[in-house]
Amino acid sequence: MAAPLATCTKVEQRSVIRFLSSEEVKPIEIHRRMKVQYGDACLSLQQVYEWSRKFMNGISSVTDSPRPGQAHRVVTPEAIAAVEAIMKENRCVTE
């Protein structure tokens, strides 16, 4: 019997789904096998079906696509300097 995996990521699990889908393993069987290894951290059956369908339709990326309205964070030296300047400018001195 194989030892369950202690830690995992969604991307790792999606990679497993992609691999097994390419071998034409049915989503219900993929989920059953993953549940043994990942336990409570396993993706839901619905997610396995969804990702399996995506891979069978030609999607190859295992990461989430950017969504409209999703916040973008850009950290640059200029942005850091601007924030530090604002903080210095608005610093309250208490005694």
C-alpha positions as YAML, in Angstrom:
chain: A
units: angstrom
residues:
- id: 1
  name: MET
  ca: [0.00, 0.00, 0.00]
- id: 2
  name: ALA
  ca: [1.30, 3.45, -0.92]
- id: 3
  name: ALA
  ca: [1.88, 6.04, 1.77]
- id: 4
  name: PRO
  ca: [-0.44, 9.08, 1.62]
- id: 5
  name: LEU
  ca: [1.16, 12.37, 0.61]
- id: 6
  name: ALA
  ca: [1.54, 14.72, 3.58]
- id: 7
  name: THR
  ca: [1.37, 17.96, 1.61]
- id: 8
  name: CYS
  ca: [0.13, 18.91, -1.82]
- id: 9
  name: THR
  ca: [-0.91, 21.85, -3.95]
- id: 10
  name: LYS
  ca: [-3.82, 22.37, -6.31]
- id: 11
  name: VAL
  ca: [-1.37, 22.69, -9.19]
- id: 12
  name: GLU
  ca: [0.17, 19.32, -8.27]
- id: 13
  name: GLN
  ca: [-3.25, 17.67, -8.18]
- id: 14
  name: ARG
  ca: [-4.22, 19.25, -11.50]
- id: 15
  name: SER
  ca: [-1.02, 17.81, -12.99]
- id: 16
  name: VAL
  ca: [-2.11, 14.36, -11.83]
- id: 17
  name: ILE
  ca: [-5.54, 14.93, -13.42]
- id: 18
  name: ARG
  ca: [-3.89, 16.05, -16.66]
- id: 19
  name: PHE
  ca: [-1.64, 12.99, -16.75]
- id: 20
  name: LEU
  ca: [-4.39, 10.48, -15.98]
- id: 21
  name: SER
  ca: [-6.84, 12.20, -18.37]
- id: 22
  name: SER
  ca: [-4.28, 11.81, -21.14]
- id: 23
  name: GLU
  ca: [-4.36, 8.07, -20.42]
- id: 24
  name: GLU
  ca: [-8.17, 8.22, -20.76]
- id: 25
  name: VAL
  ca: [-8.80, 7.39, -17.11]
- id: 26
  name: LYS
  ca: [-12.36, 8.41, -16.17]
- id: 27
  name: PRO
  ca: [-12.74, 11.36, -13.75]
- id: 28
  name: ILE
  ca: [-14.50, 9.21, -11.12]
- id: 29
  name: GLU
  ca: [-11.52, 6.84, -11.08]
- id: 30
  name: ILE
  ca: [-9.05, 9.75, -11.00]
- id: 31
  name: HIS
  ca: [-10.86, 11.17, -7.97]
- id: 32
  name: ARG
  ca: [-10.96, 7.80, -6.22]
- id: 33
  name: ARG
  ca: [-7.22, 7.33, -6.69]
- id: 34
  name: MET
  ca: [-6.39, 10.89, -5.65]
- id: 35
  name: LYS
  ca: [-8.59, 10.64, -2.54]
- id: 36
  name: VAL
  ca: [-6.43, 7.74, -1.33]
- id: 37
  name: GLN
  ca: [-3.26, 9.83, -1.66]
- id: 38
  name: TYR
  ca: [-4.44, 13.33, -0.75]
- id: 39
  name: GLY
  ca: [-7.21, 12.53, 1.76]
- id: 40
  name: ASP
  ca: [-9.13, 15.61, 2.93]
- id: 41
  name: ALA
  ca: [-6.86, 17.91, 0.88]
- id: 42
  name: CYS
  ca: [-8.06, 16.26, -2.34]
- id: 43
  name: LEU
  ca: [-9.88, 18.35, -4.93]
- id: 44
  name: SER
  ca: [-13.62, 17.70, -5.06]
- id: 45
  name: LEU
  ca: [-15.13, 15.30, -7.58]
- id: 46
  name: GLN
  ca: [-16.70, 18.28, -9.36]
- id: 47
  name: GLN
  ca: [-13.27, 19.95, -9.71]
- id: 48
  name: VAL
  ca: [-11.77, 16.73, -11.06]
- id: 49
  name: TYR
  ca: [-14.54, 16.54, -13.68]
- id: 50
  name: GLU
  ca: [-14.05, 20.22, -14.58]
- id: 51
  name: TRP
  ca: [-10.27, 20.00, -14.97]
- id: 52
  name: SER
  ca: [-10.48, 16.68, -16.80]
- id: 53
  name: ARG
  ca: [-12.90, 18.28, -19.29]
- id: 54
  name: LYS
  ca: [-10.55, 21.27, -19.74]
- id: 55
  name: PHE
  ca: [-7.59, 19.01, -20.47]
- id: 56
  name: MET
  ca: [-9.58, 16.88, -22.91]
- id: 57
  name: ASN
  ca: [-10.60, 20.11, -24.71]
- id: 58
  name: GLY
  ca: [-6.99, 21.12, -25.28]
- id: 59
  name: ILE
  ca: [-6.19, 23.27, -22.25]
- id: 60
  name: SER
  ca: [-2.68, 22.40, -21.09]
- id: 61
  name: SER
  ca: [-2.01, 24.87, -18.26]
- id: 62
  name: VAL
  ca: [-2.55, 23.60, -14.72]
- id: 63
  name: THR
  ca: [-2.69, 27.12, -13.28]
- id: 64
  name: ASP
  ca: [-5.77, 29.33, -12.94]
- id: 65
  name: SER
  ca: [-6.39, 31.84, -15.71]
- id: 66
  name: PRO
  ca: [-6.45, 35.50, -14.70]
- id: 67
  name: ARG
  ca: [-10.00, 36.68, -14.08]
- id: 68
  name: PRO
  ca: [-11.46, 40.07, -15.01]
- id: 69
  name: GLY
  ca: [-11.38, 42.43, -12.06]
- id: 70
  name: GLN
  ca: [-8.73, 40.40, -10.28]
- id: 71
  name: ALA
  ca: [-6.34, 42.65, -8.39]
- id: 72
  name: HIS
  ca: [-2.88, 42.98, -9.84]
- id: 73
  name: ARG
  ca: [0.05, 43.66, -7.54]
- id: 74
  name: VAL
  ca: [3.20, 45.16, -8.89]
- id: 75
  name: VAL
  ca: [6.06, 45.74, -6.48]
- id: 76
  name: THR
  ca: [8.80, 47.91, -7.92]
- id: 77
  name: PRO
  ca: [11.54, 49.96, -6.29]
- id: 78
  name: GLU
  ca: [9.68, 53.09, -7.43]
- id: 79
  name: ALA
  ca: [6.43, 51.98, -5.80]
- id: 80
  name: ILE
  ca: [8.24, 51.13, -2.55]
- id: 81
  name: ALA
  ca: [9.95, 54.54, -2.52]
- id: 82
  name: ALA
  ca: [6.63, 56.31, -3.14]
- id: 83
  name: VAL
  ca: [4.93, 54.48, -0.26]
- id: 84
  name: GLU
  ca: [7.87, 55.20, 2.08]
- id: 85
  name: ALA
  ca: [7.73, 58.90, 1.13]
- id: 86
  name: ILE
  ca: [3.99, 59.04, 1.91]
- id: 87
  name: MET
  ca: [4.57, 57.32, 5.24]
- id: 88
  name: LYS
  ca: [7.35, 59.77, 6.21]
- id: 89
  name: GLU
  ca: [5.21, 62.72, 5.15]
- id: 90
  name: ASN
  ca: [2.21, 61.61, 7.20]
- id: 91
  name: ARG
  ca: [4.09, 60.44, 10.28]
- id: 92
  name: CYS
  ca: [2.59, 61.74, 13.50]
- id: 93
  name: VAL
  ca: [5.04, 62.48, 16.31]
- id: 94
  name: THR
  ca: [3.74, 61.84, 19.82]
- id: 95
  name: GLU
  ca: [5.54, 62.52, 23.07]
...
